Amino acid sequence: SVAAVNINTGITYSSLNEAIKNASNNDTIRLVNDTTLTEKVTIDRNITIDGNDKTIKGDTNSTSIYIEILGGTTTLQNLTLSEFGNSVKTNGRNAVIMIPDTLESNTDAKVIADNVTMNKFCRTGFDIRSGNFEIKNSNIDCAATNTENKTLTKAVLAGMGNNAVTGSIINTTITSSNSSYEEWSSSAIEIL
């Protein structure tokens, strides 16, 4: 079945990852149906993913499936991101969206999330260690189904590396981010 269509070319794809791999700079990928990722998605150019009010699911039993941004601006709009490792015990750098700190300090990597709902994830919704982020008109629910994760989830982690991070969060609701787990802290937004 069709998962996504490249609005610029009209070509349809059976997976979101296939659509992204074949997209050119500045293309828009629109979801046609709900889709489940089966591997990590890496984006290194300007791409818009228009969710078309559909859901992108990760793997509830794995934290190795997430969206990694290595360059350019990735715009995520009108979609739900759900079930990204939410049944796995928290163990470090787990995220739904990640810009790693391994990039050059002057990276152009940026994520824009507009009208995005995020829920059922392990550890961090947005893990931004380089570059820039803009989260607006969104809803991030940090509640988890696994009691290990419930104590540690946070919506946004910004920094925690050697590179500069800038960003904004506008008109966004973050719920259920609290912690009682010994020797750990959890907050809706963590800036390091």
C-alpha positions, -999 to 999 in steps of 0.1 A, spaced: 0 0 0 10 36 -4 25 53 26 36 87 12 37 108 -19 63 133 -30 42 164 -38 69 179 -60 72 148 -83 39 130 -78 58 97 -71 42 75 -45 62 53 -20 54 23 1 74 36 30 82 70 44 119 62 46 119 54 9 102 87 1 128 106 21 157 88 6 145 97 -29 135 133 -21 155 162 -35 163 193 -15 132 214 -7 107 186 -16 75 180 4 65 144 14 29 140 23 16 110 42 -13 92 25 -19 67 53 -6 60 88 28 45 86 52 26 108 90 31 106 111 -1 104 145 16 105 161 49 116 153 77 92 182 101 84 176 135 69 204 157 56 187 183 34 156 206 35 125 184 35 90 190 47 69 160 59 33 169 58 15 144 80 -19 151 65 -33 144 100 -18 109 99 4 90 124 40 79 122 48 50 145 81 38 156 87 4 172 74 2 207 100 -24 216 131 -6 201 149 27 207 170 23 175 142 36 153 139 74 153 143 104 130 179 118 129 186 152 113 221 157 101 217 189 80 192 212 64 158 221 78 133 193 84 98 206 88 73 182 104 37 194 103 1 181 109 11 147 123 13 124 153 45 107 163 38 77 186 52 44 200 90 52 198 105 27 222 78 33 248 80 -4 261 118 -4 264 137 4 296 153 39 295 190 36 289 205 69 277 202 88 245 168 77 232 146 101 213 119 105 187 137 134 169 175 138 173 201 163 161 233 148 174 263 166 189 286 149 164 279 176 137 302 205 130 297 234 153 283 256 125 257 230 114 226 242 95 206 213 110 172 225 121 139 209 130 106 227 128 76 210 143 42 226 137 9 210 148 27 179 159 13 155 186 39 133 203 32 105 227 43 71 239 81 75 236 112 66 255 133 92 273 131 123 251 108 137 224 132 162 209 169 156 216 187 187 201 224 187 207 234 209 177 217 234 154 182 248 159 147 239 168 113 255 166 83 237 181 50 254 178 13 247 180 21 212 193 12 188 221 38 165 237 26 140 262 54 125 282 33 98 299 46 63 292 31 29 295 63 15 310 69 25 346 107 27 339 101 53 312 73 72 330 98 85 355 123 98 330 106 111 299 110 147 289 97 167 259 128 186 249 165 183 257 186 212 243 223 212 245 244 186 264 273 188 239 300 212 227 279 228 200 255 257 202 218 251 202 191 277 197 154 273 196 119 283 206 88 266 219 56 285 211 20 277 219 29 241 228 15 220 256 37 196 275 21 171 299 30 143 323 67 151 326 76 145 362 100 122 380 104 104 412 130 80 400 160 78 424 191 97 411 174 110 380 156 141 372 130 148 346 116 180 334 94 191 305 124 211 290 160 205 299 186 230 288 222 222 293 
